[in-house]
Amino acid sequence: MANFNPNVSGLSHPMKGPWGPNATGPGSPGMPKLGGPDDEKSGFADAVKGIENYISKVDDLQESSDMSIKDLLSGKNEDITSVVSAVAKADMSFKLLVGVRNKLIEAYKQTMNMPL
């Protein structure tokens, strides 16, 4: 049996990693929820701020993985497991971001095709 890095295996668990209870993405405890019925006026502004923060977090993960790859190639870091972990986190968060974007575009198209 292979020994996996706990940082990588924690990503598959729904309560660990960047989307667990300590997450900072949209809808997490520290961030505003998307589309609440009780605050319609500020709901859209909060949703945009939440999405902006999540995009910033994805960008930070991408930059972190790039730096870890550069450090590995330059010889500053010899731990390939941490590099693979950083790249996996960045890849997973980017795929989630693209999936959310696709769902938003699909919802927009369905809304535009609704009869008046």
Secondary structure, 3 states (H helix, E strand, C coil): CCCCCHHHHCCCCCCCHHHCCCCCCCCCCCCCCCCCCCCHHHHHHHHHHHHHHHHHHHHHHHHHHHHHHHHHHHCCCCCHHHHHHHHHHHHHHHHHHHHHHHHHHHHHHHHHCCCC
